[in-house]
Amino acid sequence: MKNVVFAKTALLVLGLLLGGSSLSYSTPKIKIPLGEEEGAEQKAPFYFFGYGELHYNNRVGDGGDQFDFHRMVLGFGYDFTDKWNFRTELDFEHAFTEPELEFAHVDYLRSPHLNLRFGSLLVPMGVINQHHEPPLFYSVERPEVYRVIIPTTWQEGGAGIYGEITDGLHYQLYGTSSLNASGFNGSNGVRGGRGHVGEQIGRDFAGSGRLEYVGLPGFRLGTSLFAGNTGQGDATIDGGLLLIGEGDAKYSLEGFDLEGLFVWSHLSDAGNINTTLVVATPTFTNFVASQMMGWYLEGAYHLFYHLKPEIRQDLVLFSRFEDFNTQYRMPTGFASSAANDRNTVTTGLAYLPIPQVVFKADYMLNWSQANGGTDQFNLGVGFMY
């Protein structure tokens, strides 16, 4: 009997090492069934998934070139029953020097129209915050708008519902923890306010939601909203209500992709937030804005679509223009910096020998209204399983 148990355990471990899946957020494809008695029905499948990416960044002229295994993500899932399941991803950034829980949640699958989710959740803002595996976007680095205005990757603790309203129309609606205004600043927006659900202050709460239509071939149209106080109990801040709204769309036809996103945010009581930050650090001048704004437009052409339509490989030529200002509107008494009114043009190639593996090369032209900015050449390899 011990030998049988040992053999089944060994097979399970081997399956974990060799198994793979094509992953979208919380929907792994490959199941690894746990051992059952011979002839019995196999139940409670275990899932193994994840992604990773290696980057080379050459900052033109400043000598800041570097190699970085930016992310290595290990994902696991378990189906307790047909209705209850668990999914998680463990993110080890910068070659395992910065561990992070990317998400971990329990779902109750009631019906296609109404399902429940509990745990550490990816906030449903835009597309890339939830679907950021490297083969799913063409540039080496994620768009700048998803770094400083939608602070990807962004997770919060809480619960919510999701499902399909009608064919092709999907929704998500969550109540969660919120950001902390003490981490905000003028150049990186609200990014520093993320608590990563790691003993973060829980005095304020937030709501977020997304509505997405994918009912037509090659077409996606979505909108997202986040609303929550960020003062986290600081009596000098009147709540610090943060609103973030965005709209996004993508259309693919005959080998061409056209994608766009617009995002805007409003932060109440930004003046008192800045005053509080100056009290904590008297030399602080990177003032938080009352409003941020950003957008991008990306066009892409799949070169093999017409040249070699019979092969599975994909070679994509793309270019993306971004316009974003993390100090779009300032509270009275606090000045903006022209260096935070920025533009980025990213142009490059992405080669996918198979859908789960991508090799990337691109060049980023970066400039600001202060006539500053450092261009950057990037190489990358990414995968998902």
LOPAVO-530385 format. One record per residue (C-alpha): residue number from 1; chain; z, x, y. Coordinates in Angstrom, 3 decimals, decimal comma. Layout:
N
(NUM; "A"; (Z; X; Y)),
...
end
This chain:
385
(1; "A"; (0,000; 0,000; 0,000)),
(2; "A"; (0,851; 2,864; 2,405)),
(3; "A"; (-2,563; 4,402; 1,716)),
(4; "A"; (-4,266; 1,095; 2,553)),
(5; "A"; (-2,331; 0,803; 5,832)),
(6; "A"; (-3,115; 4,425; 6,676)),
(7; "A"; (-6,810; 3,912; 5,959)),
(8; "A"; (-6,991; 0,807; 8,108)),
(9; "A"; (-5,168; 2,575; 10,946)),
(10; "A"; (-7,535; 5,547; 10,724)),
(11; "A"; (-10,550; 3,240; 10,827)),
(12; "A"; (-9,151; 1,486; 13,885)),
(13; "A"; (-8,580; 4,778; 15,732)),
(14; "A"; (-12,061; 5,952; 14,785)),
(15; "A"; (-13,462; 2,695; 16,070)),
(16; "A"; (-11,666; 3,182; 19,381)),
(17; "A"; (-13,109; 6,656; 19,733)),
(18; "A"; (-16,668; 5,702; 18,832)),
(19; "A"; (-16,856; 2,105; 20,008)),
(20; "A"; (-18,510; 1,194; 23,314)),
(21; "A"; (-19,462; -1,740; 25,440)),
(22; "A"; (-21,623; -2,751; 28,355)),
(23; "A"; (-18,970; -3,709; 30,872)),
(24; "A"; (-18,787; -6,065; 33,767)),
(25; "A"; (-15,414; -6,936; 35,237)),
(26; "A"; (-13,182; -8,287; 32,459)),
(27; "A"; (-16,126; -9,061; 30,146)),
(28; "A"; (-16,437; -6,249; 27,578)),
(29; "A"; (-19,104; -6,763; 24,938)),
(30; "A"; (-17,996; -4,770; 21,914)),
(31; "A"; (-15,173; -6,033; 19,720)),
(32; "A"; (-13,123; -3,898; 17,352)),
(33; "A"; (-11,367; -6,282; 14,912)),
(34; "A"; (-7,924; -5,291; 13,729)),
(35; "A"; (-7,402; -4,855; 10,038)),
(36; "A"; (-6,829; -7,977; 7,949)),
(37; "A"; (-6,286; -8,548; 4,281)),
(38; "A"; (-9,514; -8,272; 2,318)),
(39; "A"; (-11,434; -11,540; 2,331)),
(40; "A"; (-9,369; -13,048; 5,164)),
(41; "A"; (-10,925; -14,177; 8,423)),
(42; "A"; (-10,854; -11,417; 11,052)),
(43; "A"; (-8,954; -12,423; 14,187)),
(44; "A"; (-7,497; -10,913; 17,349)),
(45; "A"; (-10,334; -8,519; 18,342)),
(46; "A"; (-9,418; -5,433; 20,341)),
(47; "A"; (-11,775; -4,276; 23,129)),
(48; "A"; (-12,453; -0,780; 24,445)),
(49; "A"; (-14,462; -0,183; 27,627)),
(50; "A"; (-14,546; 1,806; 30,850)),
(51; "A"; (-16,628; 4,040; 33,083)),
(52; "A"; (-16,701; 7,460; 34,754)),
(53; "A"; (-18,561; 9,480; 37,366)),
(54; "A"; (-18,945; 13,147; 38,365)),
(55; "A"; (-19,981; 13,914; 41,952)),
(56; "A"; (-21,278; 16,954; 43,792)),
(57; "A"; (-20,990; 16,571; 47,572)),
(58; "A"; (-22,621; 19,056; 49,950)),
(59; "A"; (-21,450; 18,429; 53,513)),
(60; "A"; (-24,223; 19,989; 55,543)),
(61; "A"; (-23,045; 22,778; 57,809)),
(62; "A"; (-19,271; 22,512; 57,401)),
(63; "A"; (-18,758; 24,406; 54,124)),
(64; "A"; (-16,878; 21,509; 52,536)),
(65; "A"; (-18,955; 21,428; 49,342)),
(66; "A"; (-17,172; 20,278; 46,206)),
(67; "A"; (-17,452; 19,070; 42,630)),
(68; "A"; (-15,256; 16,110; 41,782)),
(69; "A"; (-14,893; 14,134; 38,575)),
(70; "A"; (-14,132; 11,260; 40,874)),
(71; "A"; (-13,215; 8,619; 38,328)),
(72; "A"; (-12,505; 8,365; 34,625)),
(73; "A"; (-11,525; 4,830; 33,678)),
(74; "A"; (-10,191; 3,709; 30,315)),
(75; "A"; (-10,240; -0,022; 29,699)),
(76; "A"; (-8,577; -2,029; 26,945)),
(77; "A"; (-8,470; -5,672; 25,987)),
(78; "A"; (-6,877; -7,876; 23,391)),
(79; "A"; (-7,528; -11,499; 22,436)),
(80; "A"; (-4,270; -13,097; 21,383)),
(81; "A"; (-6,061; -16,368; 20,557)),
(82; "A"; (-9,320; -18,062; 21,490)),
(83; "A"; (-7,626; -19,174; 24,707)),
(84; "A"; (-5,304; -16,308; 25,691)),
(85; "A"; (-6,463; -12,732; 26,337)),
(86; "A"; (-5,452; -9,534; 28,123)),
(87; "A"; (-7,620; -6,985; 29,981)),
(88; "A"; (-6,703; -3,766; 31,790)),
(89; "A"; (-8,266; -0,609; 33,218)),
(90; "A"; (-6,457; 2,699; 33,792)),
(91; "A"; (-8,129; 4,823; 36,479)),
(92; "A"; (-7,589; 8,593; 36,465)),
(93; "A"; (-9,173; 9,788; 39,705)),
(94; "A"; (-10,160; 13,330; 40,694)),
(95; "A"; (-10,029; 14,770; 37,171)),
(96; "A"; (-6,789; 13,009; 36,152)),
(97; "A"; (-4,814; 14,161; 39,221)),
(98; "A"; (-4,391; 10,636; 40,675)),
(99; "A"; (-3,558; 7,995; 38,045)),
(100; "A"; (-3,884; 4,372; 39,082)),
(101; "A"; (-3,744; 0,955; 37,480)),
(102; "A"; (-7,078; -0,605; 38,426)),
(103; "A"; (-6,206; -4,045; 37,086)),
(104; "A"; (-4,179; -5,670; 34,307)),
(105; "A"; (-4,154; -9,413; 33,749)),
(106; "A"; (-3,597; -12,160; 31,229)),
(107; "A"; (-6,145; -14,994; 31,207)),
(108; "A"; (-5,946; -18,527; 29,863)),
(109; "A"; (-9,460; -19,782; 29,098)),
(110; "A"; (-9,094; -23,524; 29,482)),
(111; "A"; (-12,766; -24,450; 30,019)),
(112; "A"; (-15,924; -23,100; 31,680)),
(113; "A"; (-14,844; -24,907; 34,862)),
(114; "A"; (-11,159; -23,945; 35,067)),
(115; "A"; (-9,463; -20,782; 33,826)),
(116; "A"; (-6,168; -19,142; 34,802)),
(117; "A"; (-5,469; -15,469; 35,559)),
(118; "A"; (-2,102; -13,693; 36,029)),
(119; "A"; (-1,271; -10,051; 36,785)),
(120; "A"; (-2,753; -7,239; 38,839)),
(121; "A"; (-6,085; -8,625; 40,056)),
(122; "A"; (-9,120; -7,166; 41,775)),
(123; "A"; (-9,425; -9,020; 45,081)),
(124; "A"; (-12,710; -11,000; 45,019)),
(125; "A"; (-14,124; -9,560; 48,249)),
(126; "A"; (-17,846; -8,860; 48,068)),
(127; "A"; (-19,467; -7,601; 44,888)),
(128; "A"; (-18,616; -3,907; 44,455)),
(129; "A"; (-14,836; -4,362; 44,586)),
(130; "A"; (-15,050; -6,136; 41,222)),
(131; "A"; (-18,296; -4,679; 39,834)),
(132; "A"; (-18,230; -0,963; 40,691)),
(133; "A"; (-19,349; 0,750; 37,491)),
(134; "A"; (-21,727; 3,588; 38,548)),
(135; "A"; (-24,906; 2,229; 36,864)),
(136; "A"; (-24,522; -1,008; 38,864)),
(137; "A"; (-25,234; 0,555; 42,294)),
(138; "A"; (-27,774; 3,219; 43,205)),
(139; "A"; (-26,018; 5,681; 45,551)),
(140; "A"; (-23,675; 8,455; 44,430)),
(141; "A"; (-20,902; 7,215; 46,709)),
(142; "A"; (-20,079; 3,568; 47,262)),
(143; "A"; (-21,283; 2,076; 50,563)),
(144; "A"; (-19,144; 3,044; 53,552)),
(145; "A"; (-18,538; -0,617; 54,422)),
(146; "A"; (-16,805; -0,944; 51,034)),
(147; "A"; (-14,570; 2,001; 51,907)),
(148; "A"; (-13,230; 1,241; 55,379)),
(149; "A"; (-13,602; -2,533; 55,920)),
(150; "A"; (-13,407; -3,892; 52,364)),
(151; "A"; (-11,030; -1,247; 50,969)),
(152; "A"; (-12,579; -0,849; 47,529)),
(153; "A"; (-11,045; -0,510; 44,991)),
(154; "A"; (-8,489; -3,120; 46,087)),
(155; "A"; (-6,076; -4,859; 43,733)),
(156; "A"; (-3,077; -7,103; 44,348)),
(157; "A"; (-0,453; -8,734; 42,151)),
(158; "A"; (-0,625; -12,493; 41,714)),
(159; "A"; (-2,317; -15,394; 39,967)),
(160; "A"; (-5,240; -17,726; 40,382)),
(161; "A"; (-8,072; -19,751; 38,956)),
(162; "A"; (-11,751; -19,147; 38,355)),
(163; "A"; (-14,701; -20,790; 36,687)),
(164; "A"; (-18,080; -22,449; 37,135)),
(165; "A"; (-18,427; -25,486; 39,405)),
(166; "A"; (-21,922; -26,262; 38,169)),
(167; "A"; (-24,769; -24,308; 36,607)),
(168; "A"; (-25,002; -20,984; 38,439)),
(169; "A"; (-22,248; -21,709; 40,979)),
(170; "A"; (-19,050; -19,736; 40,305)),
(171; "A"; (-15,713; -19,567; 42,124)),
(172; "A"; (-12,515; -17,493; 42,201)),
(173; "A"; (-9,326; -18,472; 44,047)),
(174; "A"; (-6,208; -16,268; 43,966)),
(175; "A"; (-2,749; -16,128; 45,538)),
(176; "A"; (-1,460; -12,548; 45,658)),
(177; "A"; (0,595; -9,878; 47,365)),
(178; "A"; (-0,739; -8,600; 50,684)),
(179; "A"; (-1,495; -5,376; 52,536)),
(180; "A"; (1,013; -3,397; 54,617)),
(181; "A"; (0,114; -2,913; 58,297)),
(182; "A"; (2,111; 0,335; 58,466)),
(183; "A"; (-0,785; 2,021; 56,653)),
(184; "A"; (-3,571; 0,782; 58,952)),
(185; "A"; (-5,413; 3,004; 61,423)),
(186; "A"; (-8,511; 3,046; 63,575)),
(187; "A"; (-10,858; 5,180; 61,501)),
(188; "A"; (-10,101; 3,903; 57,975)),
(189; "A"; (-9,258; 0,326; 58,885)),
(190; "A"; (-6,905; -1,415; 56,467)),
(191; "A"; (-7,536; 0,962; 53,560)),
(192; "A"; (-4,177; 2,721; 53,908)),
(193; "A"; (-2,347; -0,599; 53,632)),
(194; "A"; (-3,043; -0,994; 49,913)),
(195; "A"; (0,052; -0,873; 47,728)),
(196; "A"; (-1,753; -0,647; 44,347)),
(197; "A"; (0,867; -3,050; 42,927)),
(198; "A"; (3,199; -0,080; 42,528)),
(199; "A"; (6,647; -1,108; 43,806)),
(200; "A"; (4,913; -2,252; 46,992)),
(201; "A"; (6,784; -4,319; 49,569)),
(202; "A"; (6,501; -8,017; 48,722)),
(203; "A"; (7,626; -9,786; 51,905)),
(204; "A"; (4,157; -11,211; 52,684)),
(205; "A"; (1,603; -13,029; 50,573)),
(206; "A"; (-2,131; -13,657; 50,787)),
(207; "A"; (-4,888; -15,891; 49,531)),
(208; "A"; (-8,418; -14,831; 48,627)),
(209; "A"; (-11,450; -16,518; 47,224)),
(210; "A"; (-15,116; -16,103; 46,415)),
(211; "A"; (-18,008; -18,500; 45,920)),
(212; "A"; (-21,180; -17,147; 44,310)),
(213; "A"; (-24,495; -18,739; 43,364)),
(214; "A"; (-26,727; -17,093; 40,732)),
(215; "A"; (-28,674; -20,140; 39,586)),
(216; "A"; (-32,154; -18,786; 40,404)),
(217; "A"; (-33,773; -15,831; 38,568)),
(218; "A"; (-33,247; -12,571; 40,438)),
(219; "A"; (-31,180; -14,197; 43,182)),
(220; "A"; (-27,513; -13,920; 44,172)),
(221; "A"; (-25,787; -15,456; 47,184)),
(222; "A"; (-22,058; -15,066; 47,779)),
(223; "A"; (-19,276; -15,385; 50,305)),
(224; "A"; (-15,644; -14,214; 50,218)),
(225; "A"; (-12,500; -14,723; 52,291)),
(226; "A"; (-9,089; -13,022; 52,460)),
(227; "A"; (-6,147; -14,261; 54,567)),
(228; "A"; (-2,619; -12,878; 54,592)),
(229; "A"; (0,185; -11,585; 56,789)),
(230; "A"; (0,659; -7,809; 56,746)),
(231; "A"; (3,870; -7,221; 58,715)),
(232; "A"; (5,901; -7,111; 55,491)),
(233; "A"; (9,140; -8,120; 57,176)),
(234; "A"; (8,897; -5,858; 60,236)),
(235; "A"; (10,571; -7,908; 62,997)),
(236; "A"; (8,500; -6,206; 65,716)),
(237; "A"; (5,258; -7,572; 64,230)),
(238; "A"; (4,454; -11,268; 64,471)),
(239; "A"; (3,114; -11,511; 60,922)),
(240; "A"; (0,042; -9,392; 61,498)),
(241; "A"; (-2,252; -12,057; 60,032)),
(242; "A"; (-5,365; -10,402; 58,595)),
(243; "A"; (-8,543; -12,395; 58,037)),
(244; "A"; (-11,548; -10,817; 56,304)),
(245; "A"; (-14,724; -12,774; 55,723)),
(246; "A"; (-17,994; -11,609; 54,238)),
(247; "A"; (-21,379; -12,870; 53,088)),
(248; "A"; (-23,750; -11,100; 50,730)),
(249; "A"; (-27,115; -11,721; 49,104)),
(250; "A"; (-29,557; -10,000; 46,773)),
(251; "A"; (-33,075; -10,892; 45,670)),
(252; "A"; (-35,115; -9,062; 43,031)),
(253; "A"; (-38,810; -9,713; 42,458)),
(254; "A"; (-41,582; -7,730; 40,765)),
(255; "A"; (-39,670; -4,442; 40,766)),
(256; "A"; (-38,330; -4,772; 44,317)),
(257; "A"; (-34,693; -5,369; 45,323)),
(258; "A"; (-33,467; -6,457; 48,718)),
(259; "A"; (-29,709; -6,642; 49,269)),
(260; "A"; (-27,536; -7,223; 52,301)),
(261; "A"; (-23,907; -7,711; 53,296)),
(262; "A"; (-22,087; -8,674; 56,483)),
(263; "A"; (-18,280; -8,423; 56,886)),
(264; "A"; (-15,946; -9,180; 59,772)),
(265; "A"; (-12,174; -8,978; 60,098)),
(266; "A"; (-9,541; -10,129; 62,584)),
(267; "A"; (-5,987; -8,777; 62,779)),
(268; "A"; (-3,464; -10,680; 64,873)),
(269; "A"; (-0,732; -8,805; 66,759)),
(270; "A"; (-2,642; -5,517; 66,517)),
(271; "A"; (-0,996; -4,422; 69,785)),
(272; "A"; (2,521; -4,609; 68,348)),
(273; "A"; (1,325; -2,941; 65,154)),
(274; "A"; (0,057; -0,001; 67,220)),
(275; "A"; (3,313; 0,133; 69,185)),
(276; "A"; (5,265; 0,257; 65,932)),
(277; "A"; (3,049; 3,059; 64,605)),
(278; "A"; (3,528; 5,061; 67,811)),
(279; "A"; (7,318; 4,665; 67,561)),
(280; "A"; (7,191; 6,012; 63,996)),
(281; "A"; (4,797; 8,840; 64,977)),
(282; "A"; (4,763; 9,542; 68,733)),
(283; "A"; (1,510; 11,515; 68,486)),
(284; "A"; (-0,327; 8,589; 66,845)),
(285; "A"; (-3,559; 7,742; 68,719)),
(286; "A"; (-5,825; 6,410; 65,915)),
(287; "A"; (-5,170; 2,857; 67,038)),
(288; "A"; (-5,660; -0,206; 64,852)),
(289; "A"; (-8,329; -2,680; 65,978)),
(290; "A"; (-8,035; -6,421; 66,506)),
(291; "A"; (-11,473; -6,815; 64,929)),
(292; "A"; (-13,702; -4,782; 62,624)),
(293; "A"; (-17,343; -5,462; 61,841)),
(294; "A"; (-19,904; -4,016; 59,471)),
(295; "A"; (-23,130; -4,749; 57,665)),
(296; "A"; (-25,758; -3,075; 55,542)),
(297; "A"; (-29,258; -3,715; 54,297)),
(298; "A"; (-30,644; -1,989; 51,205)),
(299; "A"; (-34,143; -1,943; 49,776)),
(300; "A"; (-35,067; -0,523; 46,377)),
(301; "A"; (-38,147; -0,179; 44,188)),
(302; "A"; (-38,064; 0,318; 40,414)),
(303; "A"; (-40,834; 2,900; 40,015)),
(304; "A"; (-41,372; 2,328; 36,286)),
(305; "A"; (-41,727; -1,442; 36,711)),
(306; "A"; (-45,481; -1,177; 37,250)),
(307; "A"; (-46,164; 2,411; 36,130)),
(308; "A"; (-44,501; 2,204; 32,701)),
(309; "A"; (-43,494; -1,421; 32,096)),
(310; "A"; (-43,150; -0,893; 28,355)),
(311; "A"; (-40,248; 1,601; 28,509)),
(312; "A"; (-36,544; 0,851; 28,800)),
(313; "A"; (-35,854; 3,627; 31,297)),
(314; "A"; (-35,484; 2,897; 35,005)),
(315; "A"; (-36,195; 5,077; 38,040)),
(316; "A"; (-35,124; 3,558; 41,347)),
(317; "A"; (-36,068; 4,709; 44,833)),
(318; "A"; (-33,705; 3,199; 47,404)),
(319; "A"; (-32,632; 3,358; 51,027)),
(320; "A"; (-29,620; 1,715; 52,692)),
(321; "A"; (-28,792; 1,347; 56,384)),
(322; "A"; (-25,147; 0,706; 57,364)),
(323; "A"; (-23,736; -0,202; 60,758)),
(324; "A"; (-19,934; -0,457; 60,906)),
(325; "A"; (-17,276; -0,242; 63,578)),
(326; "A"; (-13,598; -0,073; 62,606)),
(327; "A"; (-12,599; -0,498; 66,277)),
(328; "A"; (-14,999; -3,301; 67,187)),
(329; "A"; (-12,430; -5,105; 69,355)),
(330; "A"; (-9,171; -3,536; 70,533)),
(331; "A"; (-5,870; -5,109; 71,647)),
(332; "A"; (-4,999; -4,903; 75,342)),
(333; "A"; (-3,714; -1,489; 76,353)),
(334; "A"; (-5,248; 0,460; 73,467)),
(335; "A"; (-8,575; 2,285; 73,708)),
(336; "A"; (-11,225; 2,582; 71,026)),
(337; "A"; (-12,976; 5,799; 70,026)),
(338; "A"; (-16,764; 5,971; 69,981)),
(339; "A"; (-16,410; 8,090; 66,825)),
(340; "A"; (-15,418; 4,939; 64,922)),
(341; "A"; (-18,646; 3,098; 65,805)),
(342; "A"; (-20,725; 4,551; 63,001)),
(343; "A"; (-24,052; 4,396; 61,187)),
(344; "A"; (-25,106; 5,748; 57,820)),
(345; "A"; (-28,537; 5,909; 56,212)),
(346; "A"; (-28,511; 6,774; 52,507)),
(347; "A"; (-31,795; 7,484; 50,716)),
(348; "A"; (-32,266; 8,696; 47,170)),
(349; "A"; (-33,179; 8,226; 43,546)),
(350; "A"; (-31,285; 6,798; 40,592)),
(351; "A"; (-32,547; 7,448; 37,046)),
(352; "A"; (-31,224; 5,355; 34,149)),
(353; "A"; (-32,440; 6,652; 30,740)),
(354; "A"; (-30,496; 3,722; 29,271)),
(355; "A"; (-28,747; 0,920; 31,186)),
(356; "A"; (-25,285; 2,460; 30,637)),
(357; "A"; (-26,045; 5,974; 31,991)),
(358; "A"; (-27,284; 6,979; 35,443)),
(359; "A"; (-28,227; 10,228; 37,204)),
(360; "A"; (-28,260; 10,057; 41,001)),
(361; "A"; (-29,382; 12,150; 43,978)),
(362; "A"; (-29,252; 11,056; 47,605)),
(363; "A"; (-28,965; 12,207; 51,189)),
(364; "A"; (-26,669; 10,574; 53,756)),
(365; "A"; (-27,462; 10,708; 57,461)),
(366; "A"; (-24,182; 10,021; 59,304)),
(367; "A"; (-23,798; 9,570; 63,039)),
(368; "A"; (-21,559; 7,796; 65,540)),
(369; "A"; (-21,707; 6,629; 69,144)),
(370; "A"; (-19,778; 9,810; 70,002)),
(371; "A"; (-22,826; 11,832; 68,881)),
(372; "A"; (-20,827; 13,119; 65,910)),
(373; "A"; (-21,161; 12,918; 62,158)),
(374; "A"; (-21,847; 15,236; 59,249)),
(375; "A"; (-24,811; 14,695; 56,953)),
(376; "A"; (-24,246; 14,945; 53,228)),
(377; "A"; (-26,327; 15,691; 50,109)),
(378; "A"; (-24,956; 14,179; 46,890)),
(379; "A"; (-25,599; 14,507; 43,166)),
(380; "A"; (-23,926; 12,389; 40,529)),
(381; "A"; (-23,855; 11,309; 36,932)),
(382; "A"; (-22,179; 8,090; 35,860)),
(383; "A"; (-21,703; 5,979; 32,776)),
(384; "A"; (-20,098; 2,799; 31,537)),
(385; "A"; (-19,244; 1,739; 28,011)),
end
